[in-house]
Amino acid sequence: MIRLAFDIGGTFTDFVLQDYKTQKSYFLKISSTPSNPEMAVLSGLNQLIKKAKMTLADVDAILHATTIATNAVLERKGASTALITTKGFRDVLIIGRQKRYETYDLYINKPRPLVERKNIFEVLERTDYDGSISTPLDTASVDEAVKKIIELNVASVAISLIHSYANPSHEDVIRDTILRRAPQLSVSVSSEISPKLREYERTNTAVANAYVQPILDRYIARLESALAKKGFKNDLFIMQSNGGLVSPKIARHYPIRVVESGPAAGVLMGGVVGERVGEKHIITFDMGGTTAKLGAVDNGRPAISPTFEIGHVQFKKGSGLPINVPSVELIEIGAGGGSIASVNMGIISIGPESAGANPGPICYGLGGKHPTVTDANVILGYISPDGFNSGKIKLDVERARLEMETQIAKPLNLSLERAAWGVHAVATKNMENALRIVSIERGRDPRKYSMVAFGGAGPLHASRLAKEIGIPKVIIPFAAGLGSAIGLLEAQPKIDMSTTELVNIKGFAYSRIAEIFDELEQRIKKDLDRLGVKGDCEVIRQASMRYVGQGFEIPVDLPSGYIGPSYNSLIKSAFENAYLKKHKFLDADAEIEGLDWTLIATITNNIDSHNNNDHNTAHFASLNDQRSRPVWFPEMDDFIDTRTIDRRALPVDKILTGPALVEDADCTTLVLPNDTVRKHKLGHLIIEIHPDKLSEGRK
């Protein structure tokens, strides 16, 4: 079987082709084309297929991760959108939640809604929380709203009525009316997109789906057409935010599910790599050209959150646009290799602006005018000017030095080397703040976790980042520069369905819970039919639960098997175990209730994608045949001659003591003084952080 995966990033598009019969892998990294993403995709596919000496018709499956939906929301470049809601609730998106992410800031900026107020229309109706109709739908108000929307000439419409999760009949009528009168419009219905309690989050999720649907729909259609013209007739899958794969048909209908598809693939890869080297607790660190992403794997399973936010401010909960779909737990910051460095009020500032793929960092020689993190790393000697991206890009070191001197060093009265180090250090410190949130602030002891670092820039910053927070081990995966693309090869088709219903866990609750999961199973079967994939199906039950009277819930994994009278006690035990782990106490007298119920179906493909033969030493120079170059270390306050070795020439389990640079075609790994590095039998690098050099937090 032959599988091909590609991940479109802000700076580079990464490709991996795996032939499972011959156990050969082929890798490629090329510059992205943000204005027309499929240009880079098709160019890369042509190069990779040629390199593998095959055609697209030979490929059994193509797996794809994309940031198109994410960027459309962050940059406010989605489709023109209208919203229909219940009379009296026109300002739900503007009001948001009462709780402020900065309690004492009188001038706080709330997230700007994706739909303008003038494009929000009300209809007369009312459904109660139990699904009963208190005010029948007034069809005249529906006709008037649809008429105005057609006159606006928008591309997409979201429908979100109060309590429609309990009874979607009114939303169904409005959708049918719109499609009958304006079939060209994209329509997103909240009871399908996010059938959950809380109108603000549900409405925003439906609007976000409508906002990106026309864009993703057109992109996937163009991609499918281009692939078909090149002879590809097999399965194309899109990565979801929850780490599972779906068909293009489902992705086009529910584009909000693929908002975090690229980062999700990276976390998935990090968990698999950790497990294969004997580590089940992992912090993933993905630093590319535009952003850095941090995630977590707990006991071998990627941490999944039932909701997430887009465009939050300083990682503060409630500061972004809430999205009510499952996603891998992530913190994302604007600190990539292409992040622009500047002097702001006498200090070095990094990002969030990025040089991106065009023009890129100054050293790329493509017209970049502002120093970036990559320029700093080149000046410090961390990146070879001749071997960048397999030698495809010859770096202009002198131009990078000149602009760093002019724009950073002179204004701060620093030497060139210290200015470059300042850029590197500030970028690392920004990521350290995010790392503390994903670990310490979320109840994870970093001393008990290992870090899996990947992305084109991740292996350069990982060891110092781990050292500062007390993580004792860093793992650099094989082909780390293409981590998310490799993660796609580990993904499996997955469908999840949720619904909201308040159920007190006592008495005959088990009977209603059985009915809820039966209903979810029927809905999942419809999507599985659309997915069109054969294989063994693994089903997992989950619920969002709380003590009666609480205003928040926790995710709980529920027991599988028959749901009978004993199921109440099994659920209670599962909730208490999850609650105790998170909050360290239990309330023996409080009653327990479930709010959101979720069923997750995963199609297992039984494919082992980790066997690559590109990491052995047979046809590479020996360890003794190594190079060296001057590299700047703050520990020595100077450049020191540092040995540099090709990762493939490093024998398995041979231990090297830093400082050292281990180079690969797609990234370079920096080993700090006194740290040790060895290569695992699967090609991954294992870096042990020297115990005397760990941060005070670890001590």
KEDRENFI-228023 format. One record per residue (C-alpha): x, y, z. Coordinates in steps of 0.1 Angstrom, whole numbers, plus 2048, in hexadecimal, padded with zeros to 3 digits. Example, Ala and Ser with C-alpha at 12.3 -4.5 7.8 and 13.67 -1.06 7.14 Angstrom:
<pts>
87B7D384E;8897F5847;
</pts>
This chain:
<pts>
800800800;80C8237F7;80184180B;80A866805;80688181F;80A8A781C;8068C3835;8028E8829;813900841;817925841;83B923834;841900827;82C8E4819;8388C2824;8348A0812;83A87C81D;83585E807;83683C817;83781B804;82D80081D;8377E4807;85B7EE802;85D802823;86B81F810;863844819;867863804;867886812;8638A9804;8618CC811;8588EA7FA;84D90E7FF;828913804;8139297EC;7FB939805;7E794C7EA;7E192B7D7;7E890D7EE;7E38F27D4;7FF9007BF;8198F47D8;8068D47DD;8068CA7B8;82A8D57B4;8348C07D2;8208A27C7;8318A37A5;8538A47B4;84D8897CE;83D8717B6;85987679D;8728707BA;86184F7C3;85F84579E;83983F79E;819851794;7FC85E7A9;7E884179C;7FF82A7B0;7F683C7D1;7DB82B7E6;7D38487FD;7DB86D800;7D987D823;7D78A2826;7DA8BC842;7D38E083C;7D290284E;7BB912834;79D91384B;7B2920869;7C293C855;7A0947846;79394C86A;7B395C878;7B797485B;79297A857;79396F833;775957833;75595981E;73B974823;72396583C;70196B84A;6F195D86A;6CC955872;6C4952897;6A69548AF;6959768B4;6A59878D1;6C79768CD;6D698B8B1;6F49958C7;6FE9748D5;7209758C3;7269988CD;71E9948F2;7309738F5;735967919;73397C938;75596F945;772985939;794976931;7A4995942;78E99E960;79D9C0967;7A49CD944;7899E793D;7939E9918;7939C4910;78F9BA8EC;77699F8E6;7799878C9;76B9978AA;74E98289C;75297287A;73098086E;7279A586F;7099B0883;6F79BD864;6F999A856;6E798A874;6C1984870;6A7979889;689962885;66C95E89C;66D93C8AD;67692D8CF;68190A8D9;6859028FE;6A38EF90D;68F8CF90E;6878D08E8;6638DC8EC;6578F88D5;64B9168E9;64892D8CA;64291D8A8;65892888C;64A94687A;64F93E855;64996384B;66796D860;67C95284F;67295D82C;67B981835;69D977843;6A5961825;69B97D80D;6B399681E;6CF97C81E;6CB9767F9;6CC99C7F3;6ED99E806;6FD9867ED;710973808;721952801;71793F821;6FC93E83C;6FD93185F;6DE927872;6DF926898;6BE9278AC;6BA9258D1;6BA9018DF;6BB8F28BC;6D28D78CA;6B38C98DC;69B8CC8BE;6AA8D689B;6888D7889;6878FD885;6AB8FE878;6A38E385F;6858F7851;69B91684D;6B790383C;69E8F3824;68F91681D;6B2925815;6BC9087FE;69B9097EC;69E92E7E5;6C49327E2;6D49107DB;6F69207D4;6FA92A7F9;70E915811;6F990F830;706904853;6ED8F986D;6F88FA891;6E48DA89A;6FA8C7882;71B8D9887;71B8DC8AD;6FB8CE8BD;7068D98E0;6FA8EF8FD;705914900;6F992A8E4;7189408E0;7309248DA;7189108C4;70F92F8AF;7349398AA;73C91589F;720915886;72B938879;74F92D877;74590F863;73192584B;74E93E849;76792583C;75190C82A;75191D807;777921808;77F8FE813;7658F07FC;7749017DD;7988F77E8;78F8D27EC;77C8D27CC;79A8E17B9;7B28C87CA;79C8AA7C2;7998B579E;7BE8BA79A;7C68997AA;7AD887793;7BE897774;7DF889780;7D0866782;7C98637A7;7A984F7AC;7AC8417CF;7A484F7F2;7AB8737FD;7A887A822;7A989B836;7B689D859;79E8AA873;7A68BF893;79F8A08A8;7BB88C898;7A5876881;7A187585C;78187D848;77787C824;77789C80F;75189A80E;74F89C834;76A8B7836;7578CC81D;7378CA831;7488CE853;7678E384C;7688EF870;7748CC879;7958D1866;79F8F3875;7BD8E4888;7C48C7871;7EA8CD86C;7F28D2891;7DC8B489A;7F189E883;8118A9895;8048A18B7;7F987F8AA;81C87889D;82C8848BE;81786B8D1;82084E8BA;8458568BB;8458598E1;8348378E4;84D8278CD;86B8338E2;85A829903;84B84B90D;82684E913;825872921;82E88B906;82F8B0900;82F8B78DB;8428D58CD;83C8DE8A9;84F8FD89D;84C904878;851923863;83393786F;82792A891;8319138AE;8178FA8BC;8188E88DD;8028CA8E5;8018AD8FD;7FE8878FD;7F487891E;7FA853924;7FE84D8FF;7DE85F8F4;7DE8828E5;7CB89A8FC;7AA8A38EB;7958C18F5;7708C28ED;7738E78E4;78F8FF8DA;7949248D1;7A19358B2;7B59558B4;7B79588DA;7CC9738EB;7EA9698FF;7DC945903;7C095291A;7A193E91B;78395190E;7979698F9;7929578D8;77694A8C2;76792B8D2;76490C8BC;74E8F08C9;75F8D28B7;7798BA8C5;79D8C38BF;7BF8B88CB;7C98CE8E9;7E18E98DB;7F190A8E3;7FC91D8C3;81293C8C2;8219518A7;8449468AC;85293388E;87293587B;863950865;857965882;86398987E;87A998899;8799BD8A1;8829D58BD;8659E18D1;8699FA8ED;88E9F08F2;8889CA8F2;8889AF8D8;8659A48CC;85D9858B8;83E9818A2;82297C89E;82998987B;83B970865;84F973845;83C95383A;84594181A;847962806;85E97480A;86A95F827;88896683E;8A397D831;8BC96182D;8A5950813;8AF96B7FB;88B9707EF;8869947F9;88199181E;8899B2830;8849AA855;89999486B;889973876;89095788E;89E943871;8B695F869;8C295F88D;8C793A88D;8DC93C86D;8F295887C;8F794389B;903926886;8E690F88F;8DB90C86B;8F490384F;8F291D833;8F9902819;8E38E5825;8C28F682B;8A48E181F;8BB8C680F;8D08E27FF;8B28EF7EB;8B69127FB;8D89227FD;8D693B81A;8E395E818;8F496183A;905983833;8E499382B;8D498584A;8F299285F;8EF9B5850;8CA9B9857;8CD9AA87A;8E99C2881;8D59E0874;8B39D8882;8BA9C68A3;8DE9C98AE;8E59EE8A9;8C49FB8B8;8CB9E68D8;8F09ED8D8;8F89C78D6;9119B38C3;9039A18A5;90697F8B6;8F598A8D6;8D999A8C1;8D49798AE;8D59668CF;8BB97E8DD;8A39768C0;8A89518C6;8A49548EC;88496A8EA;8749528D2;87C9358E9;86F948908;84E94F8F6;84B92A8F0;854922913;836937920;820922909;830902915;82990B939;80490F931;8018ED91F;8148DC93B;8158EB95E;7F590095B;7E28E194F;7ED8CA96A;80A8B9958;82C8B696A;8468BD94E;85F8A8962;84A889959;847891934;85E88E916;85D8A78FA;85989D8D5;8658BA8C0;8608BD89B;85A8D687F;8758E786C;8808FD88A;8758E88A8;8958D38AC;8AA8F38AE;8979018CC;88A8E18DD;8A78D98F5;8AA8FC903;8848FE907;8838DC919;8A08E792F;88E90693A;86F8F5946;87E8D4953;8758BB938;8918A093B;890891918;88B89E8F5;8828878D7;8898938B4;87587C89D;88286E87C;87B888861;8718A187C;86F8BD863;8508AD854;8408A2874;81C8AB86D;81D89A84B;82B87A85B;81087D876;7F687B85A;803858852;7FA84E876;7D785B875;7B8846870;79584E863;78085C880;75D869885;74F8788A5;72B8828AD;71F8958CB;6FE8A18DA;6F38B48F9;6DA8A6912;6DB8AC937;6D9889948;6DC88596E;6EF865975;6D785398B;6B883D989;6AF834965;6C984B956;6DA82D945;6BB827930;6BC84A921;6E284991D;6DE829908;6C583B8F2;6DD8598ED;6F98438E2;6E382F8CB;6D88508BB;6FC85B8B7;7058398A8;6EB83E88D;6F9860885;71C853883;71283786C;706852853;728863853;73B842852;72883B832;73385C824;75685582F;75783681A;77282382D;7727FE835;7837F0854;77F7E7879;76C80288C;77580B8AF;75B81F8C2;7628348E1;7488458F7;74F866909;73B88091D;73F8A292B;73589F950;7328B4970;7248B5992;7008C2992;7028E8996;7248ED987;729904969;7458F0958;74A8CC94D;7678B4949;76C89A92D;767876939;76E856926;75083F92B;75181992D;74980590E;7327E790D;70D7E2916;6FB7FF926;6E67F0942;6DC7F8966;7017F5971;70C810958;70382C970;71D821989;73781C96E;73183F961;73384D985;75483B98A;762848969;75886C971;76786B994;78885D987;78A87996D;77F894986;7988899A0;7B488A987;7AC8AD97D;7A08BE99D;7AF8A89B8;78E8A59CC;76C8959CB;74989F9D8;73A87F9E6;7188909EC;7138A19CA;6FF8929AE;71088D98C;702896969;70D892945;7088AF92D;7198A790B;71A8838FE;7338798E3;73985A8CE;75A8568BC;75E83C8A0;781834893;78981E875;7A980B87D;7BF80685F;7DA7F0870;7F680285D;81880686D;82782585E;847828873;85E81085F;87582784C;89781B83F;8A583E839;8B684185B;8D082585A;8F482A854;8FC813838;90482C81D;90E84A832;92E856840;939849862;93785D882;95C86587F;95687685D;94589586C;9478BA866;9488D887D;93E8FC87C;93E91A894;91F91B8A9;9169368C3;90D92A8E6;903942902;91392A91B;93593390C;92B956900;93D94E8E0;93E9398C0;94D9178C6;9568FD8AC;9398E48AD;9388C289D;91D8BD883;91189B878;8F788D860;8DC87C874;8DE85D85D;903859865;8FD85788A;8FE832895;8E08258A9;8E582A8CF;90783B8CB;9078578E5;9148798DD;9198958F6;9118B98EB;9178D28DF;90F8C38BD;8F98C889E;8E78AB88F;8DC8B486B;8C08A5857;8B28AE835;8948C0844;8A18CE866;8BF8D187D;8C08C68A1;8D38DA8BA;8E38C68D7;8ED8DE8F3;90E8DB907;90D8BD91F;8ED8AF911;8F088D900;8E087F8E1;8DC85C8D2;8C884E8B5;8AC8358BB;8A98178A5;88C827893;8A184688A;89485E8A5;8AD8738B9;8AB8708DF;8BA88E8F2;8C088B917;8C08AD928;8DE8AF940;8CF8AD963;8E78C8971;8DB8E0957;8B58DC95B;8A28FA967;89C90398B;8788F8986;8858D4981;89C8D599E;
</pts>
